[in-house]
Amino acid sequence: MSRRKQLEAILSEKIMVLDGAFGTEIQRMDNTLLSPYEPLNATNKDLVKRVHRSYVASGSDVISTNSFNCSYLELLKHGYTKEEIDNLNVLAAKNAKEVAAEFNRDIFVAGSVGPTSQSLSLRTIEFDEMADSYKAQISSLIKGGVDLVLVETCFDAKNIRAAVYAYLASLSDLNL
């Protein structure tokens, strides 16, 4: 049975629990770290996996990747290259998938896509630039093995539209 069919079957029988805020949990475990936290996917996988495990141990059925701000729009300004950002997204998915596989129950991995600091409604960015950033992030998360994509805490409906557009374009480009 496909992961999608598994997810649909479980949802038809129960309410699934999604994990909580990743950055908050990182701070709780090690308050010496400064954001952005996405590079920890490569530099401190053990901490990232500890966060995932803590949520699964608390009853989460779905764990979200450590990729909330792992977009070109956010990490390029911190000096990361597009290739490095793509790799961090793949690693975010793989880290979560590895933890999910440790448990004797179905744990699904949601690719976390944050809102970015830009707003289409406020005209701080063009649609194509935002959609391209989202598409790169979503494509990398899918390549890393996420079961679903979660667009999180986005206050701008136009940004959400760009994310949905990017998701559909990613599926098309990846022949899914």
N, C-alpha and C positions, 0 to 999 in steps of 0.2 A: 504494500500500500504506500502511495506517495506521502510525503510529509504534509502536503496540503490536505489530502484525504484524512490523514491521522488527526490533524488539527481540527478539521471540520467535525469529525466523529466525536472527539473529546468535547468540543464546544457545544455539541448537541446534547450532551449529558451533564455538563457541569460548567460553572464559572471558573475560568482560569485566573490565576494570580500572576500579575506582572511584578517584576522586581521594583526597587526604588531608585532613588537618585544615586548615580554612580560617583560623581564628584564629591558629594557629601560623605559617602562611605569611605572614599579614599582619604579624605581629611580626617575622618574618625580614626582610621587605622594608622595614619602617619601624617600628623599635622605639620611636618617640616616641608612637605612638597608644595610647590607652587604650580598653578595652572600655566599652560594647558596640560591636561592629564593624558591626552591621547598618545604622546610619545612613550608612555609607560608600557604600551602594548609591545614595544620592542625592548625597552631598557629595564623594565621590572615586571615581567610576565607573572612572577609569583604573586605580587601584590594584586594585580588585575584578577588573577584566577582566585585569589582569596576572597575578593569582593563577590565574584560570581558564586563561589561556594557558600558564602554566608547567606546570600539571598535564596539559594536552593534549599539550604538547611532550614531556612525560615518558612519554607513552603511555596516559594515561587515556582510556577510552572513555565514561565517565560522569563528568560534573562536577556537584558539588552546589552549590546556591545558597548565597549568603551570608545565611542566614536562620535559623541554628541557634537563636538566642535571640530571634527576631523574632515573639514572641507577645505578646498582651495581658498575660499574667501576668508577663512579664519587662520589657517596655519601658514599660508604663504607670508603673511605679515610677521610671523615669528621666525622666518628664515628657512623654512622647510621647502624642498622642491616638490613639484607635482608628483614625481616618482616616489619620493619618500612618503608623501601623504597617501598615495594609492596603497603603498605597502603597509602603512599603519592601519588602514581600513581592513585590508585582507587579514592582517595579524589580529585585529580586534575581533573579527568573526571567528578566526581559527581558535583563539584563546577561549572564547565562549563555547564553541563547539566541543573543544577538548574537555572542558568542565562538564558540559551537558552529558557527554558520553560516560562520565565517571559514575553516574547514578543509575539505579535500576528502575527508572520510571521515565516516561516521556518528558523531556525538558526541551522546549523550543527556544531558538535564538532569534531575537529581533534585532535587526540592524538599526541602531540609533542614529537618526539624522536630525540635528538641531536646527534652529531657526536662522542661524547666522546673525551677524550684527547689522545686516543690510535690510532695507525695506523697499519693496517694489512700490507700495502705496505712497511712500514718502519720496520716491524717485531718487534714492541714493544709489541705484544700480539699474541696469537694463535687464529685461526678462531673459534674453539669451545668455548673458553672463551668469546669472543666478542659476538658470536651468543647466548650463554646462557644468557648473560646480557641483550641483546636486547629482547630476548624471554620473560624473566621475566617482563621487562618493558611493552612490548606490551601486554602481557597477562593480566597484571593488569589494563592497560588502557581500554582494551576491557571489562573486568569484571566491570569496572566503568561506562561503557556505551557509549564510544566514537562511533561516526558514521563512522570515517575513521582514518587512521594512516598517519601521516605526518613525513617523515624522512627529517630533516632539516639541511641545511648548511653543508652537508657532503662532504669533499673534496677528500676522498679516495674511489674509485670505489669498492675496495674490502670490505671496511666497509659497503657500501651500499648493496653489495651482502649478507653480513652477516645479515643485517637488513631485507632484503627481505626473506631470508631463515628463520629467526626467526619469521617473520610475518606469513609465510605459516605454520610453525610448531605450532605456537600459535593457528591458526585457526583449525588445525587438532586436537590438544590436547583438544580444547574447543568444538569440534564437530560442528564447524560452516562452 
